[in-house]
Each structure stands twice: as C-alpha cells, then as structure tokens.
Amino acid sequence: MEAVIMHFRQGRDHQYNNQMIISVEGYDKQKSRTLIGKHVVWTAPGKKKTRLKGKIKSLHGNSGSLRVYFEKGMPGQCLGQKIKIE
C-alpha cells in the first residue's frame, strides 16, 4: 500500500524533522485507524537508495491523515513523494 507525505509535523515555533503527516488516498478516519501501528519505508532517490523506516503512531485531524514517526530526520525533498506501508 502507498501513501503520500504531505508535511512535517510542526508547532508555532518548531518543526519536528522526524515526524511527518501522510495521507492515504481513499481512506477516511475510520479506515485510517486500522493502519495505526504499521511500519512505513521511504526510499531516497539517487544512487544510494537510502531507506528510512518509520511507524504510524496516530491519526491527525478528521480527514484521515496519519502521523508517522521516523527513526531519523527526514530531508525536505521527501515532501510530496510516496512511501510504502508494510
């Protein structure tokens, strides 16, 4: 299953580089709740193909978006790209 990284999770004065907001197409709040606890993988473009792993922790808002906590900080180039949900 695939999802799209929408944005970093952020507050008024701070941006969390290892916490991302993702959206799964066709999923509402009830369907998204079933994905909590699953692992995600983002593969970086380029020669190295670095893989960053994370875990879905909770819902974000009422539209079915999800919060993902990654093991390391994510680069800005990941915004708008697809990730795999395992």
TORPA-4810 file (N, C-alpha, C, O; in nm, 3 decimals):
<nodes>
NODE_1_0.084_-0.117_0.000_0.000_0.000_0.000_0.089_0.124_0.000_0.197_0.124_0.059_M
NODE_2_0.044_0.229_-0.066_0.123_0.350_-0.074_0.049_0.468_-0.015_-0.074_0.472_-0.012_E
NODE_3_0.126_0.564_0.032_0.073_0.689_0.086_0.162_0.803_0.037_0.270_0.779_-0.016_A
NODE_4_0.116_0.926_0.056_0.191_1.044_0.014_0.228_1.126_0.138_0.144_1.150_0.225_V
NODE_5_0.354_1.167_0.145_0.398_1.253_0.254_0.350_1.395_0.226_0.383_1.453_0.122_I
NODE_6_0.271_1.449_0.318_0.215_1.582_0.297_0.301_1.692_0.358_0.329_1.792_0.293_M
NODE_7_0.345_1.673_0.484_0.416_1.782_0.551_0.487_1.732_0.675_0.457_1.623_0.726_H
NODE_8_0.581_1.812_0.723_0.641_1.788_0.853_0.537_1.820_0.961_0.450_1.904_0.939_F
NODE_9_0.545_1.754_1.074_0.462_1.792_1.187_0.532_1.910_1.254_0.652_1.904_1.282_R
NODE_10_0.457_2.016_1.279_0.519_2.135_1.333_0.427_2.210_1.426_0.305_2.197_1.422_Q
NODE_11_0.490_2.289_1.511_0.418_2.378_1.600_0.438_2.521_1.556_0.480_2.546_1.443_G
NODE_12_0.409_2.612_1.643_0.422_2.753_1.609_0.568_2.794_1.589_0.599_2.872_1.499_R
NODE_13_0.655_2.742_1.672_0.795_2.783_1.667_0.893_2.671_1.634_1.013_2.696_1.627_D
NODE_14_0.845_2.550_1.613_0.937_2.438_1.594_0.884_2.340_1.492_0.764_2.312_1.487_H
NODE_15_0.975_2.287_1.410_0.939_2.183_1.313_1.008_2.055_1.353_1.129_2.053_1.375_Q
NODE_16_0.932_1.947_1.363_0.987_1.817_1.400_1.030_1.743_1.275_0.945_1.704_1.194_Y
NODE_17_1.160_1.723_1.257_1.211_1.665_1.133_1.187_1.516_1.121_1.194_1.462_1.011_N
NODE_18_1.160_1.448_1.232_1.139_1.304_1.223_0.991_1.267_1.232_0.958_1.148_1.234_N
NODE_19_0.902_1.365_1.236_0.759_1.339_1.242_0.692_1.397_1.118_0.705_1.516_1.090_Q
NODE_20_0.620_1.312_1.045_0.560_1.353_0.920_0.409_1.328_0.922_0.360_1.243_0.996_M
NODE_21_0.338_1.404_0.840_0.194_1.384_0.820_0.178_1.320_0.682_0.230_1.371_0.583_I
NODE_22_0.107_1.206_0.677_0.087_1.137_0.549_-0.063_1.123_0.521_-0.146_1.135_0.611_I
NODE_23_-0.094_1.099_0.395_-0.232_1.082_0.352_-0.240_0.959_0.262_-0.158_0.941_0.173_S
NODE_24_-0.341_0.875_0.287_-0.365_0.757_0.203_-0.489_0.785_0.121_-0.595_0.815_0.176_V
NODE_25_-0.476_0.775_-0.010_-0.588_0.808_-0.099_-0.704_0.712_-0.078_-0.684_0.590_-0.076_E
NODE_26_-0.824_0.767_-0.062_-0.943_0.685_-0.045_-0.970_0.641_0.097_-1.065_0.566_0.121_G
NODE_27_-0.890_0.685_0.192_-0.907_0.645_0.331_-0.965_0.761_0.412_-0.916_0.874_0.406_Y
NODE_28_-1.071_0.730_0.486_-1.127_0.829_0.577_-1.079_0.799_0.719_-0.988_0.717_0.738_D
NODE_29_-1.139_0.863_0.818_-1.093_0.850_0.956_-1.105_0.706_1.007_-1.017_0.659_1.078_K
NODE_30_-1.213_0.637_0.973_-1.235_0.500_1.022_-1.137_0.401_0.959_-1.083_0.315_1.028_Q
NODE_31_-1.115_0.411_0.829_-1.021_0.321_0.761_-0.877_0.348_0.805_-0.799_0.254_0.822_K
NODE_32_-0.843_0.474_0.824_-0.707_0.510_0.864_-0.673_0.457_1.002_-0.557_0.427_1.031_S
NODE_33_-0.772_0.444_1.087_-0.750_0.393_1.223_-0.693_0.251_1.220_-0.622_0.212_1.313_R
NODE_34_-0.723_0.174_1.116_-0.673_0.036_1.106_-0.524_0.030_1.073_-0.461_-0.074_1.090_T
NODE_35_-0.467_0.141_1.025_-0.326_0.144_0.985_-0.232_0.180_1.101_-0.110_0.169_1.086_L
NODE_36_-0.285_0.222_1.214_-0.201_0.261_1.328_-0.121_0.141_1.375_-0.176_0.033_1.397_I
NODE_37_0.010_0.160_1.392_0.099_0.054_1.436_0.177_-0.011_1.323_0.271_-0.087_1.349_G
NODE_38_0.141_0.016_1.197_0.212_-0.044_1.084_0.340_0.035_1.056_0.354_0.151_1.096_K
NODE_39_0.433_-0.030_0.987_0.561_0.030_0.955_0.558_0.089_0.814_0.487_0.039_0.727_H
NODE_40_0.636_0.195_0.794_0.647_0.258_0.663_0.793_0.268_0.624_0.882_0.270_0.710_V
NODE_41_0.819_0.275_0.492_0.955_0.287_0.441_0.957_0.391_0.330_0.875_0.386_0.238_V
NODE_42_1.049_0.486_0.341_1.072_0.584_0.235_1.208_0.557_0.174_1.308_0.549_0.246_W
NODE_43_1.213_0.544_0.042_1.338_0.521_-0.029_1.380_0.649_-0.097_1.304_0.706_-0.176_T
NODE_44_1.501_0.696_-0.067_1.552_0.821_-0.123_1.586_0.803_-0.271_1.637_0.698_-0.310_A
NODE_45_1.560_0.904_-0.352_1.602_0.897_-0.491_1.753_0.916_-0.500_1.815_0.974_-0.411_P
NODE_46_1.812_0.868_-0.606_1.956_0.884_-0.626_2.027_0.751_-0.632_1.963_0.646_-0.639_G
NODE_47_2.159_0.756_-0.628_2.238_0.635_-0.644_2.236_0.545_-0.520_2.233_0.423_-0.533_K
NODE_48_2.238_0.605_-0.402_2.249_0.524_-0.280_2.121_0.450_-0.243_2.128_0.342_-0.184_K
NODE_49_2.006_0.505_-0.276_1.875_0.445_-0.243_1.863_0.422_-0.091_1.827_0.313_-0.047_K
NODE_50_1.894_0.524_-0.015_1.883_0.516_0.131_1.738_0.491_0.170_1.647_0.551_0.114_T
NODE_51_1.719_0.401_0.267_1.583_0.369_0.314_1.569_0.417_0.459_1.649_0.382_0.545_R
NODE_52_1.466_0.497_0.484_1.436_0.544_0.618_1.306_0.480_0.662_1.206_0.484_0.591_L
NODE_53_1.308_0.421_0.781_1.193_0.347_0.832_1.123_0.427_0.940_1.184_0.505_1.013_K
NODE_54_0.992_0.407_0.949_0.912_0.474_1.050_0.794_0.390_1.090_0.774_0.279_1.041_G
NODE_55_0.714_0.445_1.181_0.598_0.374_1.233_0.481_0.471_1.244_0.499_0.585_1.288_K
NODE_56_0.363_0.427_1.204_0.242_0.508_1.215_0.197_0.508_1.360_0.174_0.402_1.419_I
NODE_57_0.186_0.627_1.418_0.154_0.639_1.560_0.010_0.676_1.589_-0.050_0.621_1.681_K
NODE_58_-0.049_0.770_1.512_-0.184_0.815_1.545_-0.248_0.885_1.426_-0.184_0.909_1.323_S
NODE_59_-0.375_0.918_1.443_-0.448_0.997_1.344_-0.407_1.144_1.357_-0.356_1.186_1.461_L
NODE_60_-0.430_1.220_1.250_-0.404_1.363_1.252_-0.522_1.433_1.188_-0.538_1.430_1.066_H
NODE_61_-0.604_1.494_1.269_-0.722_1.564_1.217_-0.838_1.471_1.191_-0.837_1.355_1.233_G
NODE_62_-0.939_1.522_1.121_-1.062_1.448_1.096_-1.074_1.393_0.955_-1.173_1.327_0.924_N
NODE_63_-0.976_1.419_0.868_-0.989_1.378_0.729_-0.921_1.246_0.698_-0.924_1.202_0.583_S
NODE_64_-0.859_1.181_0.797_-0.796_1.052_0.774_-0.645_1.058_0.757_-0.583_0.958_0.720_G
NODE_65_-0.585_1.174_0.782_-0.439_1.184_0.777_-0.378_1.112_0.896_-0.444_1.092_0.998_S
NODE_66_-0.251_1.073_0.882_-0.183_0.997_0.986_-0.051_1.061_1.024_0.011_1.129_0.942_L
NODE_67_-0.007_1.040_1.149_0.123_1.085_1.194_0.220_0.968_1.190_0.189_0.859_1.238_R
NODE_68_0.337_0.991_1.134_0.440_0.888_1.124_0.565_0.940_1.194_0.608_1.053_1.170_V
NODE_69_0.624_0.856_1.280_0.749_0.890_1.347_0.860_0.808_1.282_0.856_0.685_1.284_Y
NODE_70_0.959_0.876_1.223_1.071_0.810_1.159_1.188_0.799_1.255_1.196_0.873_1.354_F
NODE_71_1.280_0.707_1.227_1.395_0.684_1.313_1.497_0.797_1.305_1.570_0.822_1.401_E
NODE_72_1.503_0.867_1.192_1.593_0.979_1.171_1.514_1.095_1.114_1.398_1.080_1.074_K
NODE_73_1.576_1.211_1.109_1.513_1.327_1.048_1.499_1.308_0.897_1.586_1.249_0.833_G
NODE_74_1.392_1.357_0.843_1.365_1.342_0.700_1.412_1.467_0.625_1.405_1.577_0.678_M
NODE_75_1.461_1.449_0.501_1.502_1.565_0.421_1.381_1.634_0.360_1.273_1.575_0.349_P
NODE_76_1.397_1.757_0.321_1.288_1.832_0.262_1.243_1.778_0.128_1.129_1.802_0.088_G
NODE_77_1.330_1.706_0.058_1.294_1.652_-0.073_1.190_1.541_-0.066_1.137_1.500_-0.169_Q
NODE_78_1.160_1.491_0.054_1.064_1.382_0.067_0.920_1.431_0.056_0.829_1.350_0.034_C
NODE_79_0.895_1.561_0.071_0.760_1.613_0.066_0.697_1.589_-0.071_0.756_1.621_-0.174_L
NODE_80_0.577_1.533_-0.071_0.506_1.504_-0.194_0.540_1.370_-0.256_0.479_1.331_-0.356_G
NODE_81_0.635_1.297_-0.199_0.673_1.168_-0.254_0.594_1.055_-0.187_0.530_1.074_-0.083_Q
NODE_82_0.599_0.939_-0.249_0.524_0.824_-0.199_0.609_0.741_-0.105_0.731_0.731_-0.120_K
NODE_83_0.542_0.680_-0.006_0.606_0.586_0.084_0.527_0.458_0.084_0.408_0.457_0.050_I
NODE_84_0.592_0.349_0.123_0.525_0.219_0.129_0.484_0.188_0.271_0.562_0.206_0.365_K
NODE_85_0.361_0.140_0.286_0.311_0.096_0.416_0.317_-0.056_0.417_0.261_-0.121_0.329_I
NODE_86_0.385_-0.111_0.518_0.402_-0.257_0.525_0.324_-0.312_0.641_0.325_-0.433_0.664_E
</nodes>
